[in-house]
Amino acid sequence: MSPMMFPKMLSSHAEGWDWLMKVHPSVTKMFWMYVVPMSLVPPAMLLYAWSAYHETVNLPTISREMLMGIVTLFYVTELVAVPVMARIIQQLGDVIDARPPYQDAFTLAAVAPTPLWIAPVAFFVPSVLFAVVVALVALVAVSALIYQGVNRVFHMGDDDGHALLLWGSVLAAGLCAWVVMMLLTFVALGWAVS
């Protein structure tokens, strides 16, 4: 999959999504060749940010081993979240009497969080405000990817009210999963600090 497809996938039902649905990557291939490496970016950037800025940003001091445990937990939750979200996406199709194959739901669940996986690259800039702005822009991009992807995965038209209902449902489920991942990370951090 070319990185140049993602800007097109944000604004078009056809660009990129048609290619992805035509190529129809297997769940195993998509997981190992896309989800696993992309999920490494946030933990790696958390390690970088912690080692580069923890003294200047007044972060609590924890050992390197504790930090490795926290980022490992975060990485594992990312890997678990994608197949769980794929199953949820598939189940949400029952609301509109359209159930896509698990493979298509997995593709949407794997592609949609891409902006959130890339956003931590903003940690190279030593600014909390910049990182927050990038994270918010990533959330908007995720929302657009879900909207465009729902139309392709569930074979819906632009004027279909069901597409909006499903988009909102998938987005809400994804945001809930993201919040749970953040809470697990903060709970682990709180446990490491205490």
C-alpha positions in Angstrom: 0.0 0.0 0.0 1.5 3.3 -1.0 1.6 6.1 1.5 0.4 8.5 -1.2 -3.0 6.8 -1.1 -3.9 8.0 2.4 -4.6 11.7 1.5 -6.9 10.4 -1.3 -8.5 7.9 1.1 -9.5 10.8 3.4 -11.7 12.5 0.9 -12.8 9.9 -1.6 -14.8 6.7 -1.5 -13.0 5.4 -4.6 -9.3 6.6 -4.4 -7.3 4.0 -2.5 -10.3 2.2 -1.1 -11.2 0.6 -4.4 -7.6 -0.6 -4.8 -7.6 -1.9 -1.2 -10.9 -3.7 -1.7 -9.7 -5.1 -5.0 -6.3 -6.3 -3.6 -8.3 -7.8 -0.7 -5.3 -8.5 1.6 -5.7 -11.4 4.0 -6.3 -10.7 7.7 -3.0 -12.4 8.5 -1.0 -10.4 5.9 -2.7 -7.1 6.9 -1.9 -7.8 10.6 1.7 -8.8 10.2 2.7 -6.4 7.3 0.7 -3.3 8.4 -0.7 -3.4 11.9 2.3 -4.8 13.7 4.9 -2.3 12.2 2.5 0.7 12.4 1.7 -0.1 16.0 5.4 0.2 16.9 5.5 3.9 16.1 3.6 5.2 19.2 5.6 3.1 21.7 8.9 3.9 20.0 8.0 7.6 20.1 6.9 7.4 23.7 10.3 5.9 24.6 12.0 8.7 22.6 10.0 11.5 24.2 10.5 10.1 27.7 14.3 9.8 27.2 14.6 13.2 25.5 12.2 15.4 27.5 11.3 13.8 30.8 13.6 16.1 32.8 12.6 19.3 30.9 8.8 18.7 30.9 8.7 17.7 34.6 7.5 14.2 34.0 7.6 11.7 37.0 10.8 9.7 37.2 10.4 6.0 36.6 13.0 3.4 35.8 13.7 2.3 32.2 12.3 -1.2 33.0 9.0 0.3 34.2 8.9 2.5 31.1 9.5 -0.6 28.9 6.7 -2.4 30.6 4.3 0.5 30.0 5.1 0.9 26.3 4.9 -2.9 25.9 1.4 -2.9 27.5 0.4 -0.1 25.2 1.8 -2.0 22.1 -0.1 -5.1 23.1 -3.3 -3.2 23.6 -2.9 -1.7 20.1 -2.4 -5.1 18.6 -5.5 -6.5 20.4 -7.6 -3.5 19.6 -7.5 -3.9 15.8 -9.1 -7.4 15.6 -11.6 -6.5 18.4 -12.6 -3.4 16.4 -12.9 -5.5 13.3 -15.4 -7.7 15.0 -17.3 -4.7 16.4 -17.4 -3.2 12.9 -18.8 -6.4 11.5 -21.4 -6.6 14.3 -22.4 -2.9 13.8 -23.4 -3.9 10.3 -26.3 -5.8 11.7 -27.9 -2.4 12.6 -28.4 -1.7 8.9 -28.8 -5.3 7.8 -25.4 -5.3 6.0 -22.7 -7.6 7.4 -19.4 -7.4 5.6 -16.9 -10.3 5.7 -14.5 -10.2 8.6 -11.6 -9.6 6.2 -13.2 -6.3 5.0 -14.0 -5.2 8.5 -10.5 -5.9 9.5 -9.1 -3.9 6.6 -11.2 -0.9 7.8 -10.1 -1.5 11.4 -6.5 -1.6 10.4 -6.4 1.4 8.0 -8.5 3.8 10.1 -6.1 4.3 13.0 -3.2 5.1 10.7 -3.2 8.9 11.5 -3.1 8.0 15.2 -0.2 5.7 14.7 1.7 8.4 12.8 0.8 11.3 15.0 3.4 10.5 17.8 6.1 11.5 15.3 5.2 14.9 16.6 7.1 14.1 19.7 10.3 15.0 17.8 9.2 18.6 18.4 9.6 19.4 22.1 6.2 21.0 22.5 3.2 19.6 24.3 0.9 22.0 22.5 2.2 20.9 19.1 1.7 17.2 20.1 -1.9 17.9 21.2 -2.7 19.8 18.0 -1.3 16.9 15.9 -3.3 14.4 17.9 -6.5 16.4 17.3 -5.8 16.6 13.6 -5.1 12.8 13.6 -8.5 12.3 15.2 -10.2 14.3 12.4 -8.3 12.3 9.8 -9.4 9.0 11.5 -13.0 10.2 11.4 -12.6 10.9 7.6 -11.0 7.5 7.0 -13.8 5.8 8.9 -16.5 7.7 6.9 -14.9 6.9 3.5 -14.1 3.3 4.5 -17.6 2.5 5.8 -19.0 3.4 2.4 -16.6 1.0 0.7 -16.7 -1.9 3.2 -20.5 -1.8 3.5 -21.1 -0.9 -0.2 -23.2 2.2 0.5 -23.9 5.3 -1.5 -23.2 8.9 -0.6 -26.8 9.8 0.1 -27.4 6.8 2.3 -28.5 7.8 5.8 -27.4 4.4 7.0 -23.8 5.4 6.1 -23.9 8.3 8.6 -25.4 6.1 11.3 -22.8 3.5 10.8 -20.0 6.0 10.6 -21.0 7.5 13.9 -21.3 4.1 15.5 -17.9 2.9 14.3 -16.3 6.3 15.3 -17.9 6.1 18.8 -16.6 2.5 19.2 -13.2 3.5 18.0 -13.0 6.5 20.4 -14.1 4.2 23.2 -11.3 1.8 22.4 -8.8 4.7 22.2 -9.9 6.0 25.6 -9.5 2.5 27.1 -6.0 2.3 25.7 -5.1 5.7 27.1 -6.6 4.8 30.5 -4.6 1.5 30.6 -1.4 3.5 29.8 -2.1 6.1 32.5 -3.1 3.5 35.1 0.2 1.6 34.3 2.1 4.9 34.6 0.4 5.7 37.9 1.3 2.2 39.2 4.9 2.6 38.1 5.2 6.0 39.8 3.7 4.9 43.1 
